[in-house]
C-alpha cells in the first residue's frame, strides 16, 4: 500500500539526510569540519586552537587514521587538517583537498603546543566546540547531535549564529523520525518511485563497493574481510560478511576512498548496503528489486538508530546488520512478517556488542553482526522467531526496537563512561 503524500516525502527527505558521502571516519571529519569553519570565521591562520569534545567523539576519534594525512591519527591531527584546508563547503569530504605540503605542515604543528584537547561535559553524545585564536581575535564553532550540525558561531565575543536545541533532542534538526515504522518502510520500499531515490542509491553502490574491493585487494588493518574469503570460501554468505568487513578494514586504516554513510557512520553505511548489493549480485536479482531492498535496509537502520542517537556505547554495526538482514529477507521474497522476524532475531542475539571507538576491530564487529543477521534471516524464512519476553524481545517488532533504543540511549550511559575511562587509562 502506498504511503500518503506527506509521509512519502518525509521518507525521501530522511534518505537524503542520511545517505551522505564522507571521506574517512565521521568523527575526525566532524572535528576537521568544525575547525575549518572556525578558521573561516577567524579570517587568519590561528596561533592557538582549543578542541573541546564530548566523550563519544574522543572515543571515536582517538585511534582511527585521519584520511589523506599520511596515516596520522587522533583529534589534534583532525583539527589541524581542517584548519589547513579551511574550506567547510566540502563538509564531510573536505579532507580530499589536503596536499603533501599540508601533511608536512600538520606533522610540524603536532610537535608544537598550538592545539589543546579538552573533555567537554555535555548531555549530548555528539558535541564539539572548536575555539581558534590569532593575536587579539578569536572565533568558535559548536557542532551538536549530528556531524555537520553547527549550532553556534561566535566571533570576538559576539554571537554570529545560533540554532537552539532542546536538551537531548537527538533528531530535532532533521525530518521527524517518529514517522518511521517497519510496516510503512516495507510499503514505501514496494511503492517508491525509483526516480526519486535512484541517484542516492547509485552513489551508495558505487562508493561502498569500491572501498570494499580495495579492502579485499589491499592490505589494511588485520584484513578481516580478506581473511573471511580465504578461510571460509568464496560463497554468497561469506562474501556478504567479507565485503562489509573489508570496507571497514580499508576505511579505519587510512584508505582515501569515500563511502556513503547511514546515520552519520560510514561503517553503518557499508554494513547496511553491501550485504544487500552482494546478495543481489550473487542471486542475479534484477536492479529494481535491489534498489528497493536498499531502500528498506537503509530505512530500517535509520529507524533503529534514531532512538539512541548518533553515538552511544551500543555498537551501530548491530543496527546496520538488522537493516541489511531485513533487506536480504526482502530480496529473498520474504513477507513483512519474515522481515520483522529477521529484525527481532538479530536484536535478540547481538544487542550486547559494545562500541569502544572507531578502529581496526570494527571490521570484526561488522562480520559478527552480519553473521547474526544471516542466521536471523534463515530462521525467519523458516517461520521462526525468538519468543516474546525472551530477554529484551517484546510482543511487536516496534516494541522491540523501542526497547533496544532505550538500552542504547539510557541503559548504556554508565557503560559509555567506563569504556572511555578504560580507553584513556583512567
C-alpha positions as CSV (number, residue, x, y, z in Angstrom):
1,X,0.0,0.0,0.0
2,X,1.4,3.4,-1.0
3,X,2.1,5.9,1.8
4,X,0.2,9.2,1.9
5,X,2.0,12.2,0.3
6,X,3.3,13.8,3.5
7,X,4.9,10.6,4.8
8,X,6.2,9.7,1.4
9,X,8.1,13.0,1.2
10,X,9.3,12.6,4.7
11,X,10.9,9.2,3.9
12,X,12.5,10.7,0.8
13,X,13.9,13.5,2.9
14,X,15.2,11.1,5.6
15,X,17.1,9.1,3.0
16,X,18.6,12.3,1.5
17,X,19.6,13.5,5.0
18,X,21.3,10.2,6.0
19,X,22.9,8.8,2.8
20,X,25.7,11.3,2.7
21,X,29.2,10.8,1.2
22,X,32.1,11.1,3.6
23,X,35.9,10.6,3.4
24,X,37.2,8.8,6.4
25,X,35.7,8.1,9.9
26,X,33.0,10.6,10.5
27,X,34.0,11.8,14.0
28,X,37.5,13.0,13.0
29,X,36.0,14.6,9.9
30,X,33.4,16.4,12.0
31,X,36.3,17.8,14.1
32,X,38.0,18.9,10.8
33,X,34.8,20.4,9.5
34,X,34.3,22.5,12.7
35,X,37.9,23.5,12.6
36,X,37.7,24.6,9.0
37,X,34.6,26.7,9.7
38,X,36.2,28.3,12.8
39,X,39.3,29.3,10.7
40,X,37.0,30.8,8.1
41,X,35.3,32.9,10.8
42,X,38.7,33.9,12.3
43,X,40.0,35.1,8.9
44,X,43.6,34.1,9.7
45,X,45.6,31.0,10.4
46,X,45.4,30.6,14.2
47,X,48.3,30.5,16.6
48,X,46.2,28.7,19.3
49,X,43.5,26.1,19.0
50,X,41.3,24.5,21.7
51,X,39.3,21.4,20.7
52,X,36.6,20.5,23.2
53,X,34.9,17.2,22.6
54,X,32.3,15.0,24.2
55,X,33.4,11.6,25.4
56,X,32.0,9.7,22.5
57,X,33.8,12.0,20.0
58,X,37.1,11.4,21.8
59,X,36.3,7.6,21.8
60,X,35.7,7.5,18.1
61,X,38.5,9.9,17.0
62,X,41.3,8.7,19.3
63,X,42.5,5.7,17.4
64,X,41.4,6.0,13.8
65,X,43.6,7.2,10.9
66,X,42.6,10.6,9.5
67,X,42.4,10.2,5.7
68,X,44.8,12.0,3.4
69,X,47.2,12.7,6.3
70,X,49.9,10.1,5.8
71,X,48.5,7.8,8.5
72,X,48.2,10.4,11.2
73,X,45.8,9.6,14.0
74,X,43.7,11.4,16.5
75,X,41.9,14.6,17.4
76,X,44.8,17.1,17.0
77,X,45.6,15.8,13.6
78,X,41.9,16.1,12.6
79,X,41.6,19.7,13.8
80,X,44.9,20.8,12.2
81,X,43.9,19.1,8.9
82,X,40.6,21.0,8.9
83,X,42.3,24.3,9.7
84,X,44.8,23.8,6.9
85,X,42.1,23.0,4.4
86,X,40.0,25.9,5.6
87,X,37.1,25.2,3.3
88,X,34.0,24.0,5.1
89,X,31.8,23.9,2.0
90,X,33.0,20.4,1.3
91,X,31.5,19.3,4.6
92,X,32.3,15.5,5.2
93,X,34.6,15.4,2.1
94,X,36.7,18.4,2.9
95,X,40.0,16.4,3.5
96,X,40.1,15.4,-0.1
97,X,41.8,18.8,-0.6
98,X,44.9,18.0,1.6
99,X,48.3,18.2,-0.2
100,X,51.7,16.8,0.6
101,X,52.8,20.2,1.9
102,X,49.7,20.3,4.1
103,X,50.6,16.9,5.6
104,X,54.1,18.1,6.3
105,X,52.7,21.2,8.0
106,X,50.3,19.1,10.1
107,X,53.2,16.9,11.3
108,X,55.3,20.0,12.1
109,X,52.5,21.6,14.1
110,X,51.8,18.5,16.0
111,X,55.3,18.9,17.5
112,X,54.2,22.2,19.0
113,X,51.7,23.3,21.6
114,X,49.4,25.1,19.2
115,X,46.5,22.7,19.8
116,X,45.0,21.5,23.0
117,X,42.2,18.9,23.6
118,X,39.8,19.1,26.4
119,X,36.9,16.9,27.5
120,X,33.5,18.6,27.1
121,X,31.0,17.7,29.7
122,X,27.7,17.6,27.8
123,X,24.4,15.8,27.8
124,X,24.9,15.4,24.0
125,X,27.0,12.4,23.0
126,X,28.0,14.1,19.8
127,X,29.3,17.6,20.8
128,X,32.3,19.5,19.5
129,X,33.4,23.1,20.2
130,X,36.4,24.4,18.3
131,X,38.0,27.7,19.5
132,X,40.7,29.4,17.4
133,X,42.7,32.5,18.2
134,X,45.2,34.8,16.4
135,X,46.6,37.9,18.1
136,X,43.6,39.7,19.7
137,X,41.0,37.9,17.6
138,X,39.1,34.6,18.3
139,X,36.3,32.6,16.9
140,X,34.5,29.4,18.0
141,X,32.2,26.9,16.3
142,X,29.9,24.4,18.0
143,X,28.5,21.2,16.5
144,X,25.9,19.1,18.2
145,X,23.9,15.9,17.7
146,X,24.8,15.4,14.0
147,X,28.2,15.6,12.4
148,X,27.7,18.8,10.4
149,X,25.0,20.4,12.5
150,X,26.5,23.8,13.5
151,X,24.5,25.1,16.4
152,X,26.6,28.2,17.4
153,X,29.2,30.5,15.9
154,X,30.9,33.3,17.8
155,X,33.5,35.9,16.6
156,X,35.4,38.1,19.1
157,X,32.8,37.5,21.8
158,X,29.8,38.3,19.6
159,X,27.2,35.7,18.7
160,X,27.1,35.4,14.9
161,X,24.8,32.4,14.6
162,X,22.7,30.2,16.9
163,X,20.5,27.2,16.4
164,X,18.7,26.4,19.6
165,X,18.2,22.8,20.6
166,X,16.1,21.3,23.4
167,X,18.3,19.1,25.7
168,X,18.8,15.7,24.1
169,X,16.6,16.4,21.1
170,X,18.6,14.0,19.0
171,X,16.8,14.4,15.8
172,X,15.4,17.9,16.3
173,X,17.3,19.3,13.3
174,X,16.1,16.7,10.8
175,X,12.9,15.4,9.3
176,X,10.7,13.8,12.0
177,X,12.0,10.3,12.6
178,X,8.9,9.3,14.5
179,X,7.2,8.6,11.2
180,X,9.4,5.6,10.7
181,X,8.0,2.1,11.4
182,X,8.7,-1.3,9.8
183,X,5.3,-1.7,8.1
184,X,5.4,1.7,6.4
185,X,9.1,1.2,5.5
186,X,8.1,-2.1,3.8
187,X,5.2,-0.3,1.9
188,X,7.5,2.5,0.9
189,X,10.1,0.2,-0.4
190,X,7.5,-1.5,-2.5
191,X,5.9,1.6,-4.0
192,X,8.6,4.4,-4.0
193,X,9.2,5.9,-7.4
194,X,12.7,4.9,-8.2
195,X,13.5,8.2,-9.9
196,X,13.1,9.9,-6.5
197,X,15.9,8.0,-4.9
198,X,18.0,6.2,-7.6
199,X,20.8,8.8,-7.6
200,X,21.3,8.3,-3.9
201,X,21.4,4.6,-4.2
202,X,23.7,4.6,-7.2
203,X,26.2,6.6,-5.2
204,X,25.9,4.2,-2.3
205,X,26.5,1.2,-4.5
206,X,29.4,2.8,-6.4
207,X,31.3,4.3,-3.4
208,X,30.8,1.4,-1.0
209,X,31.6,-1.3,-3.5
210,X,34.8,0.5,-4.5
211,X,36.1,0.7,-0.9
212,X,35.1,-2.9,-0.2
213,X,37.1,-4.1,-3.2
214,X,40.0,-2.0,-2.1
215,X,39.8,-3.7,1.3
216,X,39.7,-7.2,-0.3
217,X,42.6,-6.5,-2.6
218,X,44.8,-4.3,-0.4
219,X,46.5,-4.7,2.9
220,X,44.6,-2.8,5.6
221,X,44.5,-3.4,9.3
222,X,44.0,-7.0,10.2
223,X,42.5,-7.8,6.9
224,X,39.3,-9.3,8.3
225,X,37.4,-9.2,5.0
226,X,40.2,-10.8,3.1
227,X,40.6,-13.5,5.8
228,X,36.9,-14.4,5.7
229,X,37.1,-15.3,2.0
230,X,40.5,-17.1,2.3
231,X,39.3,-19.2,5.3
232,X,35.6,-19.7,4.7
233,X,35.4,-19.8,0.9
234,X,34.0,-17.6,-1.8
235,X,30.3,-18.3,-1.3
236,X,27.4,-15.8,-1.1
237,X,27.1,-15.6,2.7
238,X,30.8,-15.4,3.3
239,X,31.1,-12.6,0.7
240,X,28.3,-10.7,2.4
241,X,30.3,-10.5,5.6
242,X,33.6,-10.2,3.9
243,X,32.8,-7.2,1.7
244,X,31.3,-5.2,4.5
245,X,34.2,-6.0,6.8
246,X,36.8,-5.3,4.1
247,X,35.3,-1.8,3.5
248,X,35.8,-1.2,7.2
249,X,39.3,-2.6,7.1
250,X,40.2,0.0,4.5
251,X,38.2,2.9,5.9
252,X,39.6,2.5,9.5
253,X,43.1,2.2,8.3
254,X,43.7,5.2,6.1
255,X,42.1,4.4,2.7
256,X,41.3,7.6,0.9
257,X,38.2,6.4,-0.9
258,X,34.9,7.9,0.3
259,X,31.8,6.0,1.5
260,X,28.1,6.8,1.6
261,X,27.1,6.9,5.3
262,X,24.0,5.9,7.1
263,X,23.0,7.6,10.4
264,X,26.3,9.5,10.4
265,X,28.5,6.5,10.1
266,X,30.4,5.1,7.2
267,X,30.7,1.7,8.8
268,X,27.0,1.6,9.2
269,X,26.5,2.8,5.7
270,X,28.6,-0.1,4.4
271,X,27.1,-2.7,6.7
272,X,23.6,-1.6,5.7
273,X,24.2,-1.6,1.9
274,X,27.0,-4.0,0.9
275,X,25.3,-7.3,2.0
276,X,22.2,-6.3,0.0
277,X,24.2,-5.4,-3.0
278,X,26.3,-8.6,-2.9
279,X,23.3,-10.8,-2.3
280,X,21.5,-9.3,-5.3
281,X,24.6,-9.8,-7.5
282,X,25.1,-13.3,-6.4
283,X,21.5,-14.3,-6.8
284,X,21.1,-12.4,-10.0
285,X,18.3,-10.3,-8.7
286,X,17.2,-7.5,-11.0
287,X,18.3,-3.9,-10.4
288,X,14.9,-2.5,-9.5
289,X,14.4,-5.2,-6.8
290,X,17.9,-4.5,-5.4
291,X,17.2,-0.7,-5.2
292,X,14.0,-1.5,-3.3
293,X,15.9,-3.8,-1.0
294,X,18.4,-1.0,-0.3
295,X,15.6,1.5,0.4
296,X,14.3,-1.0,3.0
297,X,17.7,-1.8,4.6
298,X,18.7,1.9,4.8
299,X,15.4,3.0,6.5
300,X,15.4,0.1,8.9
301,X,18.9,1.0,10.0
302,X,17.9,4.7,10.4
303,X,14.8,3.6,12.4
304,X,16.8,1.6,14.8
305,X,19.5,4.2,15.2
306,X,17.2,7.2,15.6
307,X,16.1,6.3,19.1
308,X,19.6,6.1,20.5
309,X,21.3,9.0,18.6
310,X,24.4,9.1,16.5
311,X,26.8,7.9,19.2
312,X,26.5,5.6,22.2
313,X,28.0,2.5,23.8
314,X,25.8,0.4,21.6
315,X,27.6,-0.8,18.5
316,X,26.0,0.7,15.4
317,X,27.0,-2.3,13.4
318,X,24.2,-4.2,15.1
319,X,21.6,-1.7,13.8
320,X,23.1,-1.8,10.4
321,X,23.2,-5.6,10.3
322,X,19.5,-5.6,11.2
323,X,18.9,-3.3,8.2
324,X,20.8,-5.4,5.7
325,X,19.4,-8.7,7.2
326,X,15.9,-7.3,6.6
327,X,17.0,-6.3,3.1
328,X,18.2,-9.8,2.3
329,X,14.9,-11.3,3.5
330,X,13.1,-8.8,1.3
331,X,15.2,-9.8,-1.7
332,X,14.6,-13.5,-0.9
333,X,10.9,-12.9,-1.3
334,X,10.2,-12.7,2.4
335,X,6.9,-11.3,3.8
336,X,6.6,-8.4,6.1
337,X,6.3,-10.9,9.0
338,X,9.5,-12.6,8.0
339,X,11.3,-9.2,7.7
340,X,10.0,-8.3,11.2
341,X,11.3,-11.7,12.5
342,X,14.7,-11.1,10.9
343,X,15.0,-7.8,12.8
344,X,13.8,-9.5,16.1
345,X,16.1,-12.4,15.8
346,X,19.1,-10.2,15.2
347,X,18.3,-8.0,18.1
348,X,17.7,-10.9,20.3
349,X,21.2,-12.2,19.6
350,X,23.8,-9.5,19.4
351,X,22.4,-6.4,21.1
352,X,25.2,-6.6,23.7
353,X,28.1,-5.6,21.4
354,X,29.8,-2.6,22.9
355,X,31.2,0.3,20.9
356,X,34.7,1.1,22.1
357,X,35.6,3.6,19.4
358,X,36.5,3.6,15.7
359,X,39.5,1.4,14.9
360,X,40.5,-1.8,13.1
361,X,38.4,-4.2,15.1
362,X,35.2,-2.5,13.8
363,X,35.6,-4.8,10.8
364,X,35.3,-7.9,13.0
365,X,32.2,-6.5,14.8
366,X,30.6,-5.9,11.4
367,X,31.3,-9.5,10.4
368,X,29.8,-10.7,13.8
369,X,26.7,-8.6,13.4
370,X,26.2,-9.8,9.9
371,X,26.7,-13.4,10.9
372,X,23.8,-12.9,13.4
373,X,21.7,-11.2,10.7
374,X,22.2,-14.1,8.3
375,X,21.2,-16.6,11.0
376,X,18.2,-14.4,11.8
377,X,17.3,-14.4,8.1
378,X,17.3,-18.1,7.8
379,X,15.3,-18.6,11.0
380,X,12.8,-16.0,9.8
381,X,12.4,-17.7,6.4
382,X,11.6,-20.9,8.3
383,X,8.9,-19.0,10.2
384,X,10.8,-18.9,13.4
385,X,11.4,-16.0,15.8
386,X,12.6,-15.7,19.4
387,X,9.6,-15.8,21.7
388,X,8.0,-12.7,23.2
389,X,9.5,-11.6,26.6
390,X,12.6,-13.7,25.9
391,X,15.1,-11.2,27.3
392,X,14.5,-7.8,25.6
393,X,12.2,-9.2,22.9
394,X,8.7,-7.7,23.1
395,X,5.4,-8.6,21.6
396,X,5.8,-6.5,18.4
397,X,8.8,-5.5,16.4
398,X,8.2,-1.8,17.1
399,X,8.2,-2.5,20.9
400,X,11.4,-4.5,20.5
401,X,13.0,-1.6,18.5
402,X,11.9,0.8,21.2
403,X,13.4,-1.4,23.9
404,X,16.7,-1.6,22.1
405,X,16.7,2.2,21.6
406,X,16.2,2.6,25.4
407,X,19.0,0.1,26.0
408,X,21.4,2.0,23.7
409,X,20.4,5.5,24.8
410,X,19.6,5.2,28.5
411,X,20.8,1.8,29.7
412,X,24.4,2.0,28.4
413,X,25.3,5.5,29.6
414,X,27.3,4.2,32.5
415,X,28.9,1.7,30.2
416,X,29.9,4.5,27.9
417,X,31.6,6.3,30.7
418,X,33.6,3.3,31.8
419,X,34.6,2.4,28.2
420,X,36.0,5.9,27.8
421,X,37.9,5.7,31.1
422,X,39.4,2.3,30.2
423,X,40.4,3.7,26.8
424,X,42.1,6.7,28.4
425,X,43.8,4.6,31.1
426,X,41.9,6.2,34.0
